[in-house]
Amino acid sequence: ILYSKYSLSPINKIVKQLNDITNYDLSKRVITKNNKDEIGELTSSVNNLLSRIEKAFLMEKQFVSDVSHEFKTPIASLRLSIEELINNEKLSDDSLDKLGHNLEVLYSLDFLVKKLLYMSKLEQGIIAFKPQKFVLKETLDKIISNLQLIAQNKNLKINCFIDDGCEINGDKELLYIALYNIVENALKYTEKGFVNITATNGENKIIISIEDTGSGIPARDIDKIFDKFYRTDKSRKENEGYGIGLTISKRIIDIHEGKIAVESREKYGTIFNIEIKKIQY
């Protein structure tokens, strides 16, 4: 038994090192003492595979960044042209409607490009992580205020329940974006009812729940909703989303070493549960 444990020890060490490698940091490599035995050859093969995977990931991130930059100028140019045309008093109502629709599509594409650039910077670590102590209520109040118009246009109510003393040690700007994306997503896919935001004090964490009475998410899609460009209902209109927002939110929560989980029932609604470390005094 002792010999078996001794012989498996190098393999266990390799497994432990591999478990520490995530898709957010593929720069790590497996280290072994002897590179000439079978374990060393296995380690070398694994490291070569990791190098190829890392290169593929970096190429994908660079591609997203490059394409997004290329789209920025023509989209801005088209927006300006259409905005100038809309101000022409000689246009018929039908032409104005068509131009208005085209302008909405361009606004949507412009927002998509901004999200893609933001996601690319986030994944490459270009955006600085600046944790600081802040009161969660202020951030949630700002999110609700900025999304109130969407709620009013759909006759939805945003309710907010926050425990006293909910303070977070995190990046205020990044967490605003993460929570904003989730609340906005809840409003988009809710046709009647409400969106509830609840923040409670846990023993060593703040628990934020965002609940809606929307169409819900099919069970088969729950594990995929944080994937880039994934949309649960392919029949939805293009201007209702491109599957970027939740990916960004998940990445931001990961940076904070927090957790995010989803509970959902089709036709009944969805709850996003987020856990962020509490400030320790």
Secondary structure by P-SEA (a helix, b strand, c coil): caaaaaaaaaaaaaaaaaaacccccccbbbbbcccccaaaaaaaaaaaaaaaaaaaaaaaaaaaaaaaaaaaaaaaaaaaaaaaaaacccccaaaaaaaaaaaaaaaaaaaaaaaaaaaaaaaaccbbbbbbbbbaaaaaaaaaaaaaaaaaaacbbbbbbbcccccccccaaaaaaaaaaaaaaaaaaccccbbbbbbbbcccbbbbbbbbccccccccccccccccccccccccccccccccaaaaaaaaaaaacbbbbbbbbcccbbbbbbbbbcccc
